[in-house]
Amino acid sequence: LADAHPADPAVQSQVALASTMASDLAGGDKAIGRWIAATGADPQKPEAGLRLARARAMLAGELTPRQRDDAVAIIRGVLQDQPGLTDANRLLVAALTASAPMRGIEPRYGEAADTLRALLPAAPSPAEIHIQIAQLRREQGDLTEARRELDLAAGVTKPAPTPDLQLRIAEQFLLQGDFQQARPLLQQARSAPDAPKPVIRRASIHLAEIDLDSGQPAQAVARYEIAVRTIRLRHAGTAAEGGLLLDLGRAQIAAGLEDAALNTYARAFDLFQFQRCALGAAADDAAPYFDLLLKRIGTDAARADE
């Protein structure tokens, strides 16, 4: 198609975009060259979409330090012409946070955070930007700045935060071990009239974990039961339900509901067996079950000796 219509800028533009999406940098450059010849555009500054497509192709595959630097330079060149171009800013963040230590590529979190911060004045969701900056600061090891960004995210009231956004802010607080800040956000996210089922489930699980850590196992049991009911609406009989049942069983043991816990664990093991999958990382969650069995065996043996 490109060779059949070498002077058609629309064709060459589409071929350039398709080539770069397929990480065919050579094909993309050839089509961009034809587009420049057909339109008489500045060879150093083809249209922004084509330059960004070329940068994306550079960032795809096995990235080299030179490719990352070239991609960053291209994107920054676009932003000099169109500072508020959201796609370019987000692509720049992706380029700056690329990490491949074995190939000499280290993430540049500080520059990425500054790039995101520049989006705040026009951002439709400032809280979203603050969350992303907080994640970058945490990766950078600056927990103080990460916490400051989370506080800013939690304080955004316009536009009103969605349940999903409240959940994500809460999860960032949890990563910092701040249950006090996370709890109200989780409660709001779970209780919102428009809360999607996955948000309700995840918020309930996090609240249950907080309850267990706070010495409130009975409340944790109730929350895990909500999560189990929610996951069964779409994922009944899956390993995901089995994993939740392991958590519920652990909470039931902590609450002194040993018979209920044994039944819950039995259902969980049946699901894992039915799905023909190993416990894997969930094996640690089954440890309380085996502890309970050993306790019961010891009690029965003591009674038999009486």
Salt bridges, closest charged atoms under 4 A:
ASP3 OD1 - LYS30 NZ 3.83
ASP3 OD1 - ARG34 NH1 2.88
ASP29 OD1 - ARG54 NE 2.38
ASP69 OD1 - ARG108 NH1 3.61
ASP70 OD2 - ARG66 NE 3.16
ASP81 OD1 - LYS45 NZ 3.20
ASP81 OD2 - ARG51 NH2 3.17
GLU111 OE1 - ARG76 NH2 2.81
GLU111 OE2 - ARG108 NE 3.00
GLU128 OE1 - ARG168 NH1 2.66
GLU145 OE1 - ARG148 NE 3.28
GLU149 OE2 - ARG117 NH2 2.62
GLU149 OE1 - HIS130 ND1 2.74
GLU149 OE2 - ARG148 NH2 3.41
ASP151 OD1 - ARG147 NE 2.90
GLU171 OE1 - ARG202 NH2 2.80
GLU171 OE2 - HIS206 NE2 2.88
ASP178 OD2 - ARG147 NH1 2.46
GLU209 OE1 - HIS206 ND1 3.53
ASP211 OD1 - ARG183 NH1 3.23
ASP211 OD2 - ARG223 NE 2.51
GLU241 OE2 - ARG232 NE 2.59
ASP247 OD1 - ARG250 NH2 3.15
GLU258 OE2 - LYS295 NZ 2.48
GLU258 OE1 - ARG296 NH2 3.37
ASP259 OD1 - ARG296 NH2 2.78
